[in-house]
Amino acid sequence: MTQIKDFAMMIAMDLEKVSPSTQITVTIITFIAVILMLQKTVEIYSNLFNQITSTNERRQRIDQLLEEVEREFYGYSKSDDDYRIK
């Protein structure tokens, strides 16, 4: 966000020297650029969230398979309420 602020300040200082129509054009272009940067940021965080979610789903599936193996091999699982050999 600091980079965006610095960029906006640099543009604002340069805009004082140009005509009003150029100021409007540059302001619109800058606004569009900021929106595109925010869109990319949201996309990156969305992908990161999806990766975390899929990792958690895989971890849950591995835990579930481990419980099935424990029940099959030992006759019980550590997650069972009744934690004793049957």
FIKOLZA-1660 file (N, C-alpha, C; in steps of 0.1 Angstrom, whole numbers, plus 5000, padded with zeros to 4 digits):
% residues 86
   i   px   py   pz ch aa at
   1 5008 4988 5000  A  M  N
   1 5000 5000 5000  A  M CA
   1 5009 5013 5000  A  M  C
   2 5020 5012 5006  A  T  N
   2 5029 5024 5006  A  T CA
   2 5034 5027 4992  A  T  C
   3 5036 5017 4984  A  Q  N
   3 5040 5020 4970  A  Q CA
   3 5029 5027 4962  A  Q  C
   4 5017 5022 4965  A  I  N
   4 5005 5029 4958  A  I CA
   4 5004 5043 4962  A  I  C
   5 5006 5046 4975  A  K  N
   5 5005 5060 4980  A  K CA
   5 5016 5068 4974  A  K  C
   6 5028 5063 4974  A  D  N
   6 5040 5070 4968  A  D CA
   6 5037 5073 4953  A  D  C
   7 5032 5063 4946  A  F  N
   7 5029 5065 4932  A  F CA
   7 5018 5076 4930  A  F  C
   8 5008 5076 4938  A  A  N
   8 4997 5085 4937  A  A CA
   8 5002 5100 4940  A  A  C
   9 5011 5101 4950  A  M  N
   9 5017 5114 4954  A  M CA
   9 5025 5119 4942  A  M  C
  10 5033 5110 4936  A  M  N
  10 5042 5114 4925  A  M CA
  10 5033 5119 4913  A  M  C
  11 5022 5112 4910  A  I  N
  11 5013 5116 4900  A  I CA
  11 5007 5130 4903  A  I  C
  12 5002 5131 4915  A  A  N
  12 4995 5143 4919  A  A CA
  12 5005 5155 4918  A  A  C
  13 5017 5154 4921  A  M  N
  13 5027 5165 4920  A  M CA
  13 5029 5169 4905  A  M  C
  14 5029 5159 4897  A  D  N
  14 5031 5161 4883  A  D CA
  14 5019 5167 4876  A  D  C
  15 5007 5163 4881  A  L  N
  15 4995 5168 4875  A  L CA
  15 4992 5183 4877  A  L  C
  16 4998 5189 4887  A  E  N
  16 4997 5203 4889  A  E CA
  16 5002 5211 4877  A  E  C
  17 5011 5205 4869  A  K  N
  17 5017 5212 4858  A  K CA
  17 5010 5211 4845  A  K  C
  18 5000 5202 4844  A  V  N
  18 4993 5200 4831  A  V CA
  18 4979 5205 4831  A  V  C
  19 4973 5204 4819  A  S  N
  19 4959 5209 4817  A  S CA
  19 4949 5201 4825  A  S  C
  20 4937 5206 4827  A  P  N
  20 4927 5199 4835  A  P CA
  20 4922 5186 4827  A  P  C
  21 4922 5186 4814  A  S  N
  21 4918 5174 4807  A  S CA
  21 4928 5163 4809  A  S  C
  22 4941 5167 4809  A  T  N
  22 4951 5157 4811  A  T CA
  22 4950 5151 4825  A  T  C
  23 4947 5160 4835  A  Q  N
  23 4946 5156 4849  A  Q CA
  23 4935 5146 4850  A  Q  C
  24 4924 5148 4843  A  I  N
  24 4912 5139 4844  A  I CA
  24 4916 5125 4838  A  I  C
  25 4923 5126 4826  A  T  N
  25 4927 5114 4819  A  T CA
  25 4937 5105 4828  A  T  C
  26 4947 5112 4833  A  V  N
  26 4957 5105 4842  A  V CA
  26 4950 5100 4854  A  V  C
  27 4940 5107 4860  A  T  N
  27 4933 5102 4872  A  T CA
  27 4925 5090 4869  A  T  C
  28 4919 5090 4857  A  I  N
  28 4911 5078 4854  A  I CA
  28 4920 5066 4851  A  I  C
  29 4931 5068 4844  A  I  N
  29 4940 5057 4842  A  I CA
  29 4946 5052 4855  A  I  C
  30 4950 5061 4864  A  T  N
  30 4955 5057 4877  A  T CA
  30 4945 5049 4885  A  T  C
  31 4932 5053 4884  A  F  N
  31 4921 5046 4891  A  F CA
  31 4920 5032 4886  A  F  C
  32 4920 5031 4873  A  I  N
  32 4919 5018 4866  A  I CA
  32 4931 5009 4870  A  I  C
  33 4943 5015 4871  A  A  N
  33 4955 5007 4875  A  A CA
  33 4953 5002 4889  A  A  C
  34 4949 5010 4898  A  V  N
  34 4947 5006 4912  A  V CA
  34 4937 4995 4913  A  V  C
  35 4926 4996 4906  A  I  N
  35 4915 4986 4906  A  I CA
  35 4921 4973 4901  A  I  C
  36 4929 4973 4890  A  L  N
  36 4935 4961 4885  A  L CA
  36 4945 4955 4895  A  L  C
  37 4953 4963 4902  A  M  N
  37 4962 4958 4912  A  M CA
  37 4954 4952 4924  A  M  C
  38 4943 4958 4928  A  L  N
  38 4935 4952 4938  A  L CA
  38 4929 4939 4934  A  L  C
  39 4925 4938 4921  A  Q  N
  39 4919 4926 4916  A  Q CA
  39 4929 4915 4916  A  Q  C
  40 4942 4918 4912  A  K  N
  40 4952 4908 4912  A  K CA
  40 4955 4903 4927  A  K  C
  41 4955 4913 4936  A  T  N
  41 4958 4909 4950  A  T CA
  41 4947 4900 4955  A  T  C
  42 4934 4903 4952  A  V  N
  42 4923 4894 4956  A  V CA
  42 4925 4880 4950  A  V  C
  43 4929 4880 4937  A  E  N
  43 4931 4867 4931  A  E CA
  43 4942 4859 4937  A  E  C
  44 4953 4865 4941  A  I  N
  44 4964 4858 4948  A  I CA
  44 4959 4853 4961  A  I  C
  45 4952 4861 4969  A  Y  N
  45 4947 4856 4982  A  Y CA
  45 4937 4845 4981  A  Y  C
  46 4929 4846 4970  A  S  N
  46 4919 4835 4968  A  S CA
  46 4926 4822 4964  A  S  C
  47 4936 4823 4956  A  N  N
  47 4943 4810 4953  A  N CA
  47 4950 4805 4965  A  N  C
  48 4956 4813 4973  A  L  N
  48 4962 4809 4986  A  L CA
  48 4952 4802 4995  A  L  C
  49 4940 4808 4996  A  F  N
  49 4930 4802 5005  A  F CA
  49 4925 4789 4999  A  F  C
  50 4924 4787 4986  A  N  N
  50 4920 4775 4980  A  N CA
  50 4931 4764 4983  A  N  C
  51 4944 4768 4982  A  Q  N
  51 4954 4758 4985  A  Q CA
  51 4954 4753 4999  A  Q  C
  52 4951 4763 5008  A  I  N
  52 4951 4759 5023  A  I CA
  52 4939 4750 5025  A  I  C
  53 4927 4753 5019  A  T  N
  53 4915 4745 5020  A  T CA
  53 4918 4731 5015  A  T  C
  54 4924 4730 5003  A  S  N
  54 4926 4716 4997  A  S CA
  54 4936 4708 5006  A  S  C
  55 4946 4715 5012  A  T  N
  55 4955 4709 5020  A  T CA
  55 4948 4703 5033  A  T  C
  56 4939 4711 5038  A  N  N
  56 4932 4707 5050  A  N CA
  56 4923 4695 5047  A  N  C
  57 4917 4695 5035  A  E  N
  57 4908 4684 5031  A  E CA
  57 4917 4671 5029  A  E  C
  58 4929 4673 5023  A  R  N
  58 4937 4661 5022  A  R CA
  58 4942 4656 5035  A  R  C
  59 4945 4665 5045  A  R  N
  59 4949 4661 5058  A  R CA
  59 4937 4653 5065  A  R  C
  60 4925 4658 5063  A  Q  N
  60 4914 4651 5070  A  Q CA
  60 4912 4637 5063  A  Q  C
  61 4914 4636 5050  A  R  N
  61 4912 4623 5044  A  R CA
  61 4923 4614 5048  A  R  C
  62 4935 4618 5050  A  I  N
  62 4946 4610 5055  A  I CA
  62 4943 4605 5069  A  I  C
  63 4938 4614 5078  A  D  N
  63 4934 4610 5091  A  D CA
  63 4923 4600 5091  A  D  C
  64 4913 4602 5082  A  Q  N
  64 4902 4592 5081  A  Q CA
  64 4908 4578 5077  A  Q  C
  65 4917 4578 5067  A  L  N
  65 4922 4565 5062  A  L CA
  65 4930 4559 5073  A  L  C
  66 4938 4567 5081  A  L  N
  66 4946 4561 5092  A  L CA
  66 4937 4555 5102  A  L  C
  67 4926 4561 5105  A  E  N
  67 4916 4555 5115  A  E CA
  67 4911 4542 5110  A  E  C
  68 4908 4541 5097  A  E  N
  68 4903 4529 5091  A  E CA
  68 4913 4518 5092  A  E  C
  69 4926 4521 5089  A  V  N
  69 4937 4511 5091  A  V CA
  69 4938 4507 5105  A  V  C
  70 4937 4516 5115  A  E  N
  70 4938 4513 5129  A  E CA
  70 4927 4503 5133  A  E  C
  71 4915 4506 5128  A  R  N
  71 4904 4498 5132  A  R CA
  71 4905 4484 5125  A  R  C
  72 4910 4483 5113  A  E  N
  72 4912 4471 5106  A  E CA
  72 4923 4462 5112  A  E  C
  73 4934 4469 5116  A  F  N
  73 4946 4462 5121  A  F CA
  73 4945 4459 5136  A  F  C
  74 4941 4469 5144  A  Y  N
  74 4941 4468 5158  A  Y CA
  74 4927 4464 5164  A  Y  C
  75 4917 4467 5156  A  G  N
  75 4903 4464 5161  A  G CA
  75 4897 4476 5168  A  G  C
  76 4905 4487 5168  A  Y  N
  76 4900 4500 5174  A  Y CA
  76 4908 4511 5169  A  Y  C
  77 4904 4523 5172  A  S  N
  77 4911 4535 5168  A  S CA
  77 4912 4544 5179  A  S  C
  78 4923 4552 5179  A  K  N
  78 4925 4561 5191  A  K CA
  78 4914 4572 5191  A  K  C
  79 4907 4574 5181  A  S  N
  79 4896 4584 5181  A  S CA
  79 4883 4578 5186  A  S  C
  80 4882 4565 5187  A  D  N
  80 4870 4558 5192  A  D CA
  80 4868 4562 5207  A  D  C
  81 4855 4563 5210  A  D  N
  81 4851 4566 5224  A  D CA
  81 4855 4554 5233  A  D  C
  82 4854 4543 5228  A  D  N
  82 4857 4531 5235  A  D CA
  82 4871 4526 5231  A  D  C
  83 4882 4531 5238  A  Y  N
  83 4895 4529 5234  A  Y CA
  83 4901 4516 5240  A  Y  C
  84 4897 4505 5236  A  R  N
  84 4902 4492 5241  A  R CA
  84 4901 4482 5230  A  R  C
  85 4908 4471 5231  A  I  N
  85 4908 4461 5221  A  I CA
  85 4895 4453 5222  A  I  C
  86 4889 4451 5210  A  K  N
  86 4876 4444 5210  A  K CA
  86 4878 4429 5207  A  K  C
% end
